[in-house]
Amino acid sequence: MRISVYIVLAAVILVGAITAVLSKNLLRAAVALGVGSAALATLFFLLDASYAGGFELSVGAGLISVLFIIAISLTESMRGTHREL
């Protein structure tokens, strides 16, 4: 049973990473990066590396993904307000 959980988490990490790299939609790539980071943090917790899991969850899935999504939202909204010189 435990090996199947590891396999599923590894598959989620791989799909998230591949989607983040190959996606043409930046918002979808940022969400895929967050999902992959959350799955990696879960894998760390299952391997009894709680400090690494907590760090990955707070920094990888939380901070980086939120910053990417905010930056993408701001650049998308600024696209319509381009000034001509």
PLY file of the C-alpha trace (Angstrom):
ply
format ascii 1.0
element vertex 85
property float x
property float y
property float z
element edge 84
property int vertex1
property int vertex2
end_header
0.00 0.00 0.00
2.75 2.47 0.91
4.65 1.90 -2.34
1.54 2.79 -4.34
1.31 6.12 -2.50
4.92 6.87 -3.44
4.25 5.98 -7.06
1.17 8.20 -7.22
3.04 11.12 -5.64
5.97 10.66 -8.02
3.54 10.68 -10.96
1.90 13.88 -9.70
5.32 15.52 -9.28
6.35 14.52 -12.81
3.08 15.64 -14.40
3.24 18.96 -12.54
6.83 19.58 -13.60
6.24 18.63 -17.23
3.09 20.76 -17.37
4.92 23.73 -15.83
7.69 23.49 -18.42
5.63 22.76 -21.54
2.53 24.86 -20.90
2.07 27.94 -23.06
-0.40 29.42 -20.56
1.63 31.03 -17.76
-1.14 30.80 -15.18
-1.57 27.08 -15.84
2.21 26.64 -15.52
2.27 28.45 -12.16
-0.58 26.32 -10.81
1.13 23.15 -12.04
4.32 24.25 -10.29
2.37 24.72 -7.06
0.72 21.30 -7.35
4.07 19.64 -8.02
5.65 21.40 -5.05
2.77 20.38 -2.77
3.14 16.76 -3.88
6.88 16.93 -3.25
6.25 18.31 0.24
3.83 15.44 0.90
6.50 13.00 -0.22
8.99 14.60 2.18
6.50 14.27 5.04
5.95 10.59 4.22
9.72 10.04 4.29
9.87 11.56 7.81
11.71 14.66 6.63
9.30 17.09 8.24
11.58 20.14 8.09
12.20 19.68 4.36
8.48 19.08 3.80
7.49 22.18 5.74
10.04 24.29 3.92
8.96 22.97 0.51
5.31 23.52 1.34
5.76 27.06 2.61
8.30 28.29 0.06
7.75 26.13 -3.01
4.02 25.65 -3.07
3.08 28.78 -1.18
5.34 31.71 -1.75
6.69 31.06 -5.24
3.33 30.05 -6.72
1.53 33.05 -5.22
4.22 35.43 -6.46
4.06 33.94 -9.96
0.27 34.19 -10.07
0.31 37.80 -8.85
3.02 38.76 -11.37
1.11 37.09 -14.21
-2.12 38.83 -13.19
-0.40 42.22 -13.07
1.26 41.81 -16.45
-2.01 40.63 -18.00
-3.85 43.69 -16.64
-1.09 46.07 -17.78
-1.24 44.72 -21.31
-4.33 46.85 -22.08
-2.88 50.07 -20.63
0.17 50.30 -22.90
1.07 53.90 -23.71
2.49 55.02 -27.03
5.34 57.53 -27.04
0 1
1 2
2 3
3 4
4 5
5 6
6 7
7 8
8 9
9 10
10 11
11 12
12 13
13 14
14 15
15 16
16 17
17 18
18 19
19 20
20 21
21 22
22 23
23 24
24 25
25 26
26 27
27 28
28 29
29 30
30 31
31 32
32 33
33 34
34 35
35 36
36 37
37 38
38 39
39 40
40 41
41 42
42 43
43 44
44 45
45 46
46 47
47 48
48 49
49 50
50 51
51 52
52 53
53 54
54 55
55 56
56 57
57 58
58 59
59 60
60 61
61 62
62 63
63 64
64 65
65 66
66 67
67 68
68 69
69 70
70 71
71 72
72 73
73 74
74 75
75 76
76 77
77 78
78 79
79 80
80 81
81 82
82 83
83 84
